[in-house]
Amino acid sequence: MAERTAPELIDRMMRALDEASTQLEQYKRKATEPIAVVGMACRFPGADTPQAFWKLLQQGEDCVGEIPPARGSIDDFYDPVPATPGKSYARAAALLDDIASFDAAFFGLSPRESLLLDPQQRLLLEVSWEALESAGQAPSALKNSRTGIYVGVAPSQYAMLLDATQRTSAYATTGNSQIFASGRLSYVLGLQGPNLVIDTACSASLIGVHLACESLRSGSTDLALAGGVHLILSEIELVALSQLQALAPDGRCKTFDASADGFGDGEGCGIVVLKRLSDAQAQGDLILAVIRGSATNHDGVSSGLTVPSGPAQGALLRQALANGAVNAQTVGYVEAHGTGTKLGDPIEMNALASVYCATPERQTPLWVGSVKTNIGHLQEAAGVAGLIKVILCMQHGEIAPHLHFRQPNPYI
């Protein structure tokens, strides 16, 4: 073999370095690639579609009402005195109009299995199917695909409504355990991608979106459904929250207002369909929005287990901005968690100010709102409700009204 000259070796090394640099650049692009929202669907109080949801938001509708007899006798567990054992001091919430209707045969379920199926799982099936349709994605074409499911699901309250015989049946076990909620969706659609049920309470659906984005960037999935569902099927939820004195007596989130006195409970389901932006563009998808960055953390030590940490919230916001390569000064609107509590609201608003309004470069106001003022706190579905609201606001070039705000919280 002929010996290579020094210039030839140098040339080989340079070409190898160029190739390694190109590969590194491709890896970095994939690791930080924006994620496209190509479809979405919902069931929120007062709205069964994103179009109806926008109309509700635009008109500033308040969807809170007294709990109807069909959901149980409110008088049996109501007492206006806070902390009364076994009682709720709130008798209003933001509820869906119809949680009983379900086309079991459409999803291949027998009437008996459907009867014992938690309505939360029924909603997940329906809303996920509709989200795929809105994305122009035929569900039948997804069989054996690397499509991931990342959904926040509340613990089932439905099992408590079943009698002892029903409760111990095989259908009730699979129908009311959280672990089967996402699995059933993958089973019905024939999906072979990652499948996760997430229960981190209020953050569950957005943690689902975050994990879905990470999965798409890593190449573990090519398509992902993310979101959450929460239904109020038992008085136990209101009673437990009342014992924590977390609820507003009138059932309304008066976010950032001086009259804020707790959050209003709510229910619903929201699902978004996600793809890598490059794939969505190549496949000619209608792109509703782009997720550039996300992050997740925990408060760690704060003044109490249920008390948020301002510094931790600020760190999370900065990390999400960094991950998306977004300048905080260019952000014009923030959809806040905004529960409507005297303690939580100022902590959140001050954290937002410390990140988005900390430098003199900011020349325009930072607008902040919370969908909870319209439809209450949907808990495991709260975050995705806010995400869908933001997408609708961008589509229509308009910020939806923020309700129940008359006098600013003096601690903000």
C-alpha positions as CSV (number, residue, x, y, z in Angstrom):
1,M,0.0,0.0,0.0
2,A,1.4,3.4,-1.0
3,E,2.1,5.7,1.9
4,R,-0.2,8.8,2.1
5,T,1.4,12.2,2.0
6,A,0.9,14.7,4.8
7,P,-1.4,16.9,2.6
8,E,-3.5,13.8,1.9
9,L,-3.8,12.9,5.6
10,I,-4.7,16.5,6.4
11,D,-7.3,16.5,3.7
12,R,-8.9,13.3,5.1
13,M,-8.9,14.7,8.6
14,M,-10.5,17.9,7.4
15,R,-13.2,16.1,5.5
16,A,-13.9,13.9,8.6
17,L,-14.1,17.0,10.8
18,D,-16.6,18.6,8.3
19,E,-18.7,15.4,8.3
20,A,-18.7,15.2,12.1
21,S,-19.6,18.9,12.3
22,T,-22.5,18.4,9.9
23,Q,-23.7,15.4,11.9
24,L,-23.5,17.4,15.1
25,E,-25.4,20.3,13.6
26,Q,-28.1,17.9,12.4
27,Y,-28.3,16.4,15.9
28,K,-28.7,19.9,17.4
29,R,-31.4,20.8,15.0
30,K,-33.3,17.7,15.7
31,A,-32.9,18.1,19.5
32,T,-34.3,21.6,19.3
33,E,-36.7,21.3,16.4
34,P,-40.0,23.2,16.8
35,I,-43.1,21.0,17.1
36,A,-46.2,21.7,15.0
37,V,-49.8,21.5,16.4
38,V,-51.6,20.0,13.4
39,G,-55.0,19.2,15.0
40,M,-57.0,19.7,18.2
41,A,-60.4,18.8,19.7
42,C,-62.1,19.5,23.0
43,R,-65.1,19.1,25.3
44,F,-65.2,22.1,27.6
45,P,-68.0,23.6,29.6
46,G,-70.3,25.3,27.1
47,A,-68.3,24.1,24.1
48,D,-67.9,20.8,22.3
49,T,-65.6,22.0,19.5
50,P,-62.7,24.5,19.3
51,Q,-64.9,26.7,17.1
52,A,-67.6,26.8,19.8
53,F,-64.9,27.3,22.5
54,W,-63.6,30.4,20.6
55,K,-67.1,31.9,20.4
56,L,-67.5,31.3,24.2
57,L,-64.1,33.0,24.9
58,Q,-64.7,35.9,22.5
59,Q,-68.0,36.7,24.1
60,G,-66.6,36.5,27.6
61,E,-69.0,33.8,28.8
62,D,-69.0,32.5,32.3
63,C,-69.8,28.8,32.3
64,V,-70.1,28.3,36.1
65,G,-73.5,27.2,37.4
66,E,-75.0,25.4,40.3
67,I,-74.5,21.6,40.3
68,P,-77.7,20.1,38.7
69,P,-79.7,17.3,40.3
70,A,-78.6,14.9,37.6
71,R,-75.1,15.1,39.2
72,G,-76.4,14.4,42.7
73,S,-78.2,16.3,45.4
74,I,-76.0,19.3,46.3
75,D,-78.1,19.9,49.4
76,D,-77.0,16.6,50.9
77,F,-73.4,17.6,51.1
78,Y,-73.5,21.4,51.2
79,D,-72.8,23.6,54.2
80,P,-71.8,27.3,53.9
81,V,-69.4,27.1,56.9
82,P,-65.9,26.3,55.7
83,A,-64.2,23.1,57.1
84,T,-67.5,21.5,58.2
85,P,-66.5,17.8,58.2
86,G,-68.0,15.9,55.2
87,K,-69.4,19.0,53.6
88,S,-68.6,21.4,50.8
89,Y,-69.1,25.1,51.1
90,A,-69.3,25.5,47.3
91,R,-72.3,24.4,45.3
92,A,-71.3,25.6,41.8
93,A,-68.9,24.4,39.2
94,A,-68.2,24.5,35.4
95,L,-69.6,21.2,34.1
96,L,-70.1,19.6,30.7
97,D,-73.7,19.4,29.4
98,D,-73.6,15.7,28.5
99,I,-71.2,13.0,29.9
100,A,-73.6,10.0,29.4
101,S,-73.9,9.8,25.6
102,F,-71.4,7.5,24.0
103,D,-71.4,5.4,20.8
104,A,-69.9,2.2,22.2
105,A,-70.3,0.2,19.0
106,F,-68.2,2.8,17.1
107,F,-65.2,2.0,19.3
108,G,-65.9,-1.8,19.3
109,L,-67.2,-1.9,22.9
110,S,-70.1,-4.0,24.0
111,P,-73.0,-2.3,25.9
112,R,-72.0,-4.1,29.1
113,E,-68.3,-3.0,28.9
114,S,-69.4,0.5,28.0
115,L,-71.7,0.7,31.0
116,L,-68.7,0.0,33.3
117,L,-66.3,2.3,31.5
118,D,-65.3,5.5,33.3
119,P,-66.8,8.5,31.3
120,Q,-63.3,9.9,31.3
121,Q,-62.1,7.1,29.1
122,R,-65.1,7.5,26.9
123,L,-64.2,11.2,26.5
124,L,-60.6,10.4,25.7
125,L,-61.7,8.1,22.9
126,E,-64.1,10.6,21.3
127,V,-62.0,13.7,21.6
128,S,-58.8,11.9,20.4
129,W,-60.7,10.6,17.4
130,E,-62.0,14.1,16.6
131,A,-58.5,15.6,17.1
132,L,-57.1,13.2,14.5
133,E,-59.9,14.0,12.1
134,S,-59.1,17.7,12.5
135,A,-55.5,17.0,11.7
136,G,-56.6,15.3,8.4
137,Q,-55.3,12.0,9.8
138,A,-57.3,8.9,9.1
139,P,-57.3,6.9,12.4
140,S,-57.3,3.7,10.4
141,A,-54.0,4.6,8.8
142,L,-52.2,4.7,12.1
143,K,-52.2,1.0,12.8
144,N,-48.8,-0.3,13.9
145,S,-47.4,3.3,13.7
146,R,-45.0,5.0,16.1
147,T,-47.8,7.3,17.4
148,G,-47.4,8.2,21.0
149,I,-50.1,8.9,23.6
150,Y,-49.4,11.3,26.5
151,V,-52.5,12.1,28.6
152,G,-53.3,13.5,32.0
153,V,-56.1,11.5,33.6
154,A,-57.8,12.1,37.0
155,P,-58.3,9.1,39.3
156,S,-61.7,7.6,38.5
157,Q,-64.7,8.6,40.6
158,Y,-67.0,6.5,38.5
159,A,-66.3,3.3,40.3
160,M,-67.8,4.7,43.5
161,L,-71.1,5.0,41.6
162,L,-71.2,1.3,40.7
163,D,-72.7,-1.4,43.0
164,A,-70.4,-4.0,44.7
165,T,-71.0,-6.6,42.0
166,Q,-70.3,-4.2,39.2
167,R,-67.2,-2.8,40.9
168,T,-65.5,-6.1,41.1
169,S,-66.0,-7.2,37.5
170,A,-63.2,-7.4,35.0
171,Y,-64.7,-4.7,32.9
172,A,-64.9,-2.3,35.8
173,T,-61.2,-3.0,36.6
174,T,-60.0,-2.1,33.1
175,G,-62.7,0.6,32.8
176,N,-61.8,2.6,35.9
177,S,-58.1,2.2,36.5
178,Q,-56.1,5.1,35.2
179,I,-53.4,2.9,33.8
180,F,-55.8,1.6,31.1
181,A,-57.0,5.0,30.0
182,S,-54.2,5.7,27.5
183,G,-53.7,2.0,26.8
184,R,-57.3,1.7,25.6
185,L,-56.7,4.5,23.1
186,S,-53.6,2.9,21.7
187,Y,-55.4,-0.5,21.6
188,V,-58.4,0.9,19.7
189,L,-56.2,2.8,17.2
190,G,-53.6,0.0,16.9
191,L,-50.8,2.3,17.9
192,Q,-47.3,1.0,18.9
193,G,-45.7,4.2,20.1
194,P,-45.0,5.2,23.7
195,N,-48.1,5.3,25.9
196,L,-48.2,7.2,29.2
197,V,-50.9,8.2,31.7
198,I,-49.8,11.3,33.7
199,D,-51.2,12.4,37.0
200,T,-49.3,15.5,38.2
201,A,-52.6,17.2,39.1
202,C,-52.9,20.7,37.5
203,S,-49.9,20.3,35.3
204,A,-50.7,16.9,33.9
205,S,-51.9,17.8,30.4
206,L,-49.0,20.2,29.8
207,I,-46.5,17.7,31.1
208,G,-48.0,15.4,28.5
209,V,-47.4,18.0,25.8
210,H,-43.8,18.5,27.0
211,L,-43.1,14.7,27.0
212,A,-44.7,14.4,23.6
213,C,-42.5,17.1,22.2
214,E,-39.4,15.5,23.7
215,S,-40.4,12.1,22.2
216,L,-40.9,13.6,18.7
217,R,-37.5,15.4,18.8
218,S,-35.8,12.2,19.9
219,G,-37.3,10.2,17.1
220,S,-39.2,7.8,19.4
221,T,-42.5,8.9,17.8
222,D,-43.5,10.4,14.4
223,L,-46.9,11.6,15.6
224,A,-48.3,12.2,19.1
225,L,-51.5,12.9,20.9
226,A,-51.3,14.9,24.1
227,G,-53.8,16.4,26.5
228,G,-55.9,15.6,29.5
229,V,-59.3,14.8,30.9
230,H,-61.1,15.5,34.2
231,L,-64.7,14.8,35.3
232,I,-66.5,15.5,38.5
233,L,-68.6,12.5,39.2
234,S,-68.8,12.5,43.0
235,E,-69.3,15.0,45.7
236,I,-66.1,13.7,47.3
237,E,-64.0,16.0,45.1
238,L,-65.8,19.2,46.2
239,V,-65.8,18.0,49.8
240,A,-62.1,17.3,49.8
241,L,-61.2,20.6,48.2
242,S,-63.5,22.4,50.7
243,Q,-61.6,20.8,53.6
244,L,-58.4,22.3,52.1
245,Q,-60.3,25.6,51.7
246,A,-59.1,25.7,48.1
247,L,-62.5,26.5,46.5
248,A,-64.1,29.8,45.9
249,P,-67.5,29.8,47.6
250,D,-69.2,31.0,44.4
251,G,-67.4,28.5,42.2
252,R,-65.6,31.2,40.2
253,C,-61.9,31.9,39.6
254,K,-61.5,35.6,40.2
255,T,-57.9,35.5,38.9
256,F,-55.6,38.5,39.8
257,D,-58.6,40.3,41.4
258,A,-58.6,41.6,45.0
259,S,-61.7,39.5,45.6
260,A,-59.9,36.2,44.7
261,D,-60.9,33.6,47.3
262,G,-60.0,30.3,45.8
263,F,-60.6,28.5,42.5
264,G,-63.8,27.2,40.9
265,D,-63.9,23.5,40.0
266,G,-64.4,22.4,36.4
267,E,-64.3,19.5,34.0
268,G,-63.5,18.8,30.4
269,C,-61.1,17.2,27.9
270,G,-58.7,18.5,25.4
271,I,-56.3,16.8,22.9
272,V,-53.7,18.3,20.5
273,V,-52.1,16.4,17.7
274,L,-48.3,17.0,17.3
275,K,-45.7,16.5,14.6
276,R,-42.1,17.6,14.0
277,L,-42.4,20.9,12.1
278,S,-40.3,19.6,9.2
279,D,-42.6,16.6,8.8
280,A,-45.7,18.8,9.0
281,Q,-44.3,21.1,6.3
282,A,-43.2,18.3,4.1
283,Q,-46.6,16.5,4.4
284,G,-48.6,19.7,3.7
285,D,-50.4,19.7,7.0
286,L,-52.4,22.7,8.2
287,I,-50.2,24.0,11.0
288,L,-52.3,25.6,13.8
289,A,-49.4,26.7,16.0
290,V,-45.7,25.9,16.7
291,I,-44.3,24.9,20.1
292,R,-40.7,26.2,20.2
293,G,-39.7,25.2,23.7
294,S,-41.0,23.7,27.0
295,A,-39.6,22.7,30.4
296,T,-40.7,21.1,33.6
297,N,-39.6,21.4,37.2
298,H,-40.9,21.3,40.8
299,D,-41.1,24.0,43.4
300,G,-38.9,22.0,45.9
301,V,-39.0,23.6,49.3
302,S,-41.5,26.4,49.8
303,S,-43.5,27.8,52.7
304,G,-45.9,24.8,52.4
305,L,-46.6,21.6,50.4
306,T,-49.4,23.3,48.4
307,V,-47.7,26.7,48.2
308,P,-46.0,27.6,45.0
309,S,-42.4,29.0,44.8
310,G,-41.8,32.2,42.8
311,P,-38.1,31.5,42.2
312,A,-38.9,28.0,40.9
313,Q,-41.5,29.4,38.6
314,G,-39.1,32.0,37.3
315,A,-36.5,29.3,36.7
316,L,-39.0,27.2,34.8
317,L,-40.0,30.1,32.5
318,R,-36.3,31.0,31.8
319,Q,-35.6,27.4,30.9
320,A,-38.6,27.1,28.6
321,L,-37.5,30.3,26.8
322,A,-33.9,29.1,26.5
323,N,-35.0,25.7,25.2
324,G,-37.1,27.4,22.5
325,A,-34.4,30.1,21.8
326,V,-37.1,32.7,22.4
327,N,-36.3,36.2,23.7
328,A,-38.5,37.0,26.7
329,Q,-39.0,40.6,25.5
330,T,-40.7,39.3,22.3
331,V,-43.4,37.5,24.1
332,G,-46.7,39.5,24.0
333,Y,-49.1,37.3,25.9
334,V,-49.0,34.7,28.7
335,E,-51.8,32.3,29.4
336,A,-51.3,32.0,33.2
337,H,-52.1,29.1,35.5
338,G,-54.1,31.8,37.3
339,T,-56.2,29.8,39.8
340,G,-57.6,32.8,41.6
341,T,-56.1,32.5,45.0
342,K,-54.8,35.3,47.2
343,L,-51.5,33.6,47.7
344,G,-50.9,31.9,44.4
345,D,-51.8,34.8,42.0
346,P,-49.2,37.3,43.3
347,I,-46.5,34.6,43.3
348,E,-47.2,33.7,39.7
349,M,-47.6,37.3,38.5
350,N,-44.4,38.4,40.2
351,A,-42.5,35.4,38.6
352,L,-43.8,36.4,35.2
353,A,-42.7,40.0,35.8
354,S,-39.2,38.9,36.9
355,V,-38.7,37.0,33.6
356,Y,-40.6,38.9,30.9
357,C,-40.4,42.5,32.2
358,A,-37.1,42.5,34.0
359,T,-35.1,44.5,31.5
360,P,-35.6,48.0,30.0
361,E,-35.7,46.5,26.5
362,R,-39.4,45.7,26.9
363,Q,-41.3,48.4,25.1
364,T,-44.8,46.9,25.1
365,P,-47.1,45.6,27.8
366,L,-47.1,41.9,28.7
367,W,-50.8,40.8,28.5
368,V,-51.8,38.0,30.9
369,G,-55.0,36.1,31.1
370,S,-56.5,32.8,32.5
371,V,-59.1,30.6,30.9
372,K,-60.1,29.5,34.3
373,T,-62.2,32.6,34.7
374,N,-64.5,31.2,31.9
375,I,-64.5,27.5,32.6
376,G,-63.0,26.9,36.0
377,H,-60.0,24.8,37.0
378,L,-60.1,21.6,34.9
379,Q,-57.2,20.1,36.9
380,E,-55.7,17.3,34.7
381,A,-57.1,19.1,31.7
382,A,-56.4,22.6,32.8
383,G,-53.2,23.2,30.9
384,V,-54.4,21.9,27.5
385,A,-57.5,24.2,27.8
386,G,-55.1,27.1,28.1
387,L,-53.0,25.9,25.2
388,I,-56.1,25.5,23.0
389,K,-57.2,29.0,24.0
390,V,-53.8,30.5,23.0
391,I,-53.9,28.8,19.7
392,L,-57.4,30.2,19.0
393,C,-56.4,33.7,20.1
394,M,-53.5,33.5,17.6
395,Q,-55.7,32.2,14.8
396,H,-58.1,35.1,15.3
397,G,-55.6,37.8,16.1
398,E,-57.4,38.7,19.2
399,I,-56.9,38.3,23.0
400,A,-60.0,36.8,24.6
401,P,-61.5,38.7,27.6
402,H,-60.4,37.9,31.1
403,L,-63.4,37.7,33.4
404,H,-64.1,38.8,37.0
405,F,-61.3,41.4,37.1
406,R,-62.3,44.7,38.7
407,Q,-59.7,45.7,41.3
408,P,-56.1,44.3,41.2
409,N,-55.0,42.0,44.0
410,P,-53.1,44.4,46.3
411,Y,-50.2,42.0,46.6
412,I,-49.4,42.1,42.9
